[in-house]
């Protein structure tokens, strides 16, 4: 992909975000601004990983654009439903693809580029993703890592002293009260990502965030999250029962093992 095509995609994103944010009242625009900024950071994270993996410049352009556009469906979703929960609205990845597929800059791309972009975006929010196409799989792994990296950073930036988030929508408006649920702890002890359907409280949501390390793909991603101590910062806001402590120890060991891999 040429730098010109990347610039056209950036222009589309900027105009789209501006239109939705400007047309919304404050409570909506605050959440849409969060998603705009999230997308910009995910694009930067994608570029960071692409460079760490020494991808060709053309591929760096593609994955940066994918990172920027992966969540454009969120603007439509939140304007219509006033929340970001796919299970009670629509799949935001599919909304993103529908929106992108109508744009002139996208239609002018090579068919192979369009196919790559749509497949990677379609799979970015699924619990698990696989593809027989090596390039699709690589780009999907980059996007999924980049997305998690910013989800952690965003969550930490929104944490208040009382352990809640300044934007409750980020934690699906889950209640503050309640200890970690058995289903969530079971996934963590098994060293698996927590399922969203098992979330019942704010404690569950924080453990869900921490569990995402089990679905991280690249050493560069582990270096990034470790340098910022994001998992520790989330853990530090939690009530420390024995099972939560044990789960955190397993997470730390997993991170340390991945950091020492060659």
N, C-alpha and C positions, 0 to 999 in steps of 0.2 A: 504494500500500500504506500502511495506517495504521501509526502508531507502535506500536499495541497488537499487531498481527501481527508486527512486527519483534521486540518483546519476547518473544512466545511462541516465536519461532524461536530467540532467544538462550537462553531457558530450556531448550528441547530440547537445544541444543548443549551447554550446560553440564552437564546431567544425563548425557547420553550420554558425554561425555569423562570425567567423573568415574567413571562405572560401569566403563568399559574400563580406565582407569588403575588404579583401586583393585583390580580383579580380577587384575591382571597382576603377574608377578615383576619385579624391578628392571630387568633388561636389556630387557624389553618395555616397561615403564612409562616408562622414560627416552625411548624413541623415540616413544611415544604422547604424552607431554608435549610433545615437540618439535613434533609435528603439531598438537596443540591450540593451542600458542602461535603456530605458523605461521598457522593459520586466523584467529586473533584479529587478527594483524597484517595479513593480506591483507584482511580486512574493513575495517580502518582505512585501508589503502591505497586500496581501492575508494571509500571515502567521500571521501578526499582528491582523487582524480581526478574523482569526480562533482561535487564543489564547484568544482574548477578548470574543469570543462566547463559549469558553471552549470546543472546538471540541476535539475528540480523536486524539492521535498522528498520527494514520494511515490516518485519514481524513485531518489532517494538511499537511501531505506529499502530498496527492492528490491535494489539492487546491493550494499548493505552486507550484507544477509542472504545473498545469493548468495556473497559472499566468505567469509562465516562457514561456510557449509554445503558449499562446493565439494569439500572433501576428507574429509567424514565417512566415506566408504568406506574411507579409510586405516586406521581403527581396526579394522574387520573384516578387512581385508587383512593387516595386520601381526600381528594375533592368530593368524590362521590359517597364514600363510606365513613369518612372522618376517623379512620384508623388504618393500621398497616397489617392487620391479621388476614392472611390469605385464606384461612380455613372458613372464615365467615364473610368473605367478599369474593375476590377473584385472584387467580394466580398472577402476581405482579410481573413475573418473568414473561408470561404470555402477553400481558398488556404492553410490556416494553417492546416485544417483537412486533405486535400489531402496529404500534405507533411508529417505530423505526421503518417498517416495511413500506410505509406510505410516502416516505420522504425522498425527494429528488436526489439528494446526495447519495443515498443508499442505493437507489435504483440504477445509478450510473456506475456502480462498482462492478468488478468482475464477479461472475457467478460464484466462483470458488470463495471469494472474500465474503460475499453475502451469506453463503451457506455456513462458513466457519463462524461468523458473528452470531447468526441466529441459533446455531446449535449450542454454542458456548453459553450464551445468555439464557437459553431455555433450561439449561441444566444447572445454573449457578445456585438456585435456591432449593434444589432437591436434596433429600437426606443423603442419597448416594448417587453417583453418576459414573457411567462408563461409556466408552466409545471404542470402536475398532479402529477409528482413524487416529493415528498417533498425534497429529497436530491438534486435532480437536481436544483430545484428552489432555495434552500438555497445556493448552490455553485455558481449558476449563479448570485445571488444577491451579494455574496462576491466578485466575479470577477468584476462585473460591478462597484461596489463601489471602489474597489482597482484601477481599470483602471481610473476612474474619479479622484481619489485622486492624481495619478501621472500626469494626463493630466493638472490639475491645477498647480501642482508644477513645471512641465516642462515648461508650458507657462510662469509662473512668472520668472523662471530662464532665459528665452530667451528674456524677455522684455528689450527694450532699452530705453534710456531717452526720445526719441521722440515718444514713445508709440507704435513703430513697434516691430517686432520680428526679432531676428538675423538670424533665419532660416524661411524664408517666407513660406515654404511648410507647416509649422505647422498650419498656418491660411489659407490654401488652396490658397495662393497667391492672396487673396482678396485685392482690392485697399484700400489705406489708407484714401482717401478722401471719404466724405459722412457721413451723420448722420445716426442714427439708423433707420431702415426701419419700416414701420407701422406693417407689419406682425410679426416681431420679438417683438416689443413692446406689441402687442396684446397678444402674448403667455405669456409674462412676467406678464402683468397685470392680466391675468387669472391664474397665478401661475402654469404654465406648462412649461416643457422643450421646448426650441426653436427647430424648425425643421431645419436641415441642408440646405434643399432646399430653405429656405427663406433668407439665408445669401447673402448679397450684398456688404458688406464693412467690414473693420477691426472692426468698432464699433459693427456691428452685431455679428461678431465672438466672441468678448469679452463678449457680452451679452449672447450669446449661452453658453459660458463656465460658466458664473455665473448662468445661468438657470438650470444647471445640478444638483444643490442642490435639485430640486424638484423630482429628480429620485434617491435620495440617500436613502439607506435602514436602516442602523444601527446607533445607537447612537454613537458608537465608531468612525464611519466615520465622524460624525459631530464634535466630540471632536477633531479629528485629523486635520480637515481643519480649525477649529476655532483657535486652538493653533498656527497655522502657518499664520493666517490672510491672506490666499491666495485670497479669494473673494474680500476682501478690497483692496489688492494690485492691482488686475486687475481693479477694479472700479476706483481707484485713477488715472489711466492713461487715463480716458475717459473724453470727453466733457460732462459737467453736465447740460443737459436740464431737464426741469421739469419732463418729463415722465421717463427719465433715473433715476433721483433721486427717484421717486415714486417706480419704479421697484426695486431699490436697497433696499429701506426701507422694501418692502414686503419680499425680500430675507432674510434680516437680521431678521425679525420677524419670518419667517419660521424656520430659524436656531435656534433661541432662544427657540422657542416652542419645537423643537425636542430635544434640550439639556436638557430641564426640564422634559421630559417624564421619567417615571420610567420603 
